[in-house]
Amino acid sequence: MLVHLNNEEILLSYSFAAAEFDESLILSVEELRALPKNWSASPPPIEIQRIGDEWARSEASVVLKVPTSVLPVEFNYLINVEHSEFSKVKLGEPQTFIFDARLYKKE
């Protein structure tokens, strides 16, 4: 997220909550469709958005596992709150996220 930061003020409104879910609720994006070779480009190709839109509409899973573009050995997990099995996801209480200033300090 910080890679795309162009306004430090937005960091003041971030929060987070822990999410717990069974592995059976997860579908990997590669199981849906092969990612295009330029999937990690900035800006990303429109096909990436289409894959996510189709996943959400299809209700193929509650959680979609996607590689991060900055560090492709790490993953983000997208949660479809409109999915019929969303109640199986346990969400913790939202907490304010305080960014370490060294992460966005401009010199």
N, C-alpha and C positions, 0 to 999 in steps of 0.2 A: 504494500500500500504506500509506503514511504517513497518508493521509486517514482511514483506518479504524483507526488505532492507538489502543488504549486501555490498552496495557501496554508500557512501554518495555523491560522485561526481555526480551521476545520478540526484540528486535533483536540480542541477543547470539548468537543461534543461526542467523543468516542466512548463507547461502553462495551462490555463483553459479558458473556454468561457461559458457564461450562455447559456442554451438551454431552449426554451419554446415550449411546444407542448400540444395539446388537449388530454384529457384523453382517447378519442376514439381511439387514435393512439397507446395506450399502451396495451400490452398483458403481463400477469403475467406468469412467468415460470411455476408455478403450474398448469396453464390452459393448458399447453402443455403436461406435463408429471410430475408424482410425482418424486420428488427428491429422490435419494437413501439415505438411513439412514446415510451414511458416507459422504454426500455432502460437509460438511465443513472441511473435513480432509486436512492435509497439507503433501504432495501435494494432490490436489483434484483428485478424481477418473476420469478416462478418459471419463466416461459417461457424466460428466458435460460438457466437451468440445463438445461432440457429440450433446447434447441438443442444445447448442448455434449454432453449425454448421448447424443443421437441421432447426433451427428457421431462420437463415439468408438465407439459400437456399430456404425455402418455401415462404418467403415474407409474413409470417402470420401477421406481424405487423411491423411498423417502429421502435417502441420502445419496448424493453423487460425489464420488472421489475424483478429483481433478489434480493434475500436476501443477505446481506453481511455475510461472514463467521465469522467475528470478533464480530459483534453485530447483530444477526439475526432479531432483531426488526427494523433494518434500511434496506434501499434498495439502490441498484445501478440501474441505467437505462442505458441499452445498446442501442445505436442508430445505425441502419443499414443505412449507407450512400448510399448503392446501391439500397435501396428500391424505388419502383416507386413513393411513396408518400413522399419521403424525403424532398421535397420542402415545405412541410407543417410544418417542424421543423424550428423554427427561432433561429439562432445562433448569439450570440453576438460577439463582437471583441475579439480575443485572448488576454490574459493578462498573464504576467509572474507571476507564483505562487512562493512566497517566503515562505519557510518553517520556522517556528519558531525553532531555534536551540535546544530548550528544548525537542522537539519531537524525536530527533535522537541523542542526546548527550549521549555518552558512558562514563561511569565512572568506 
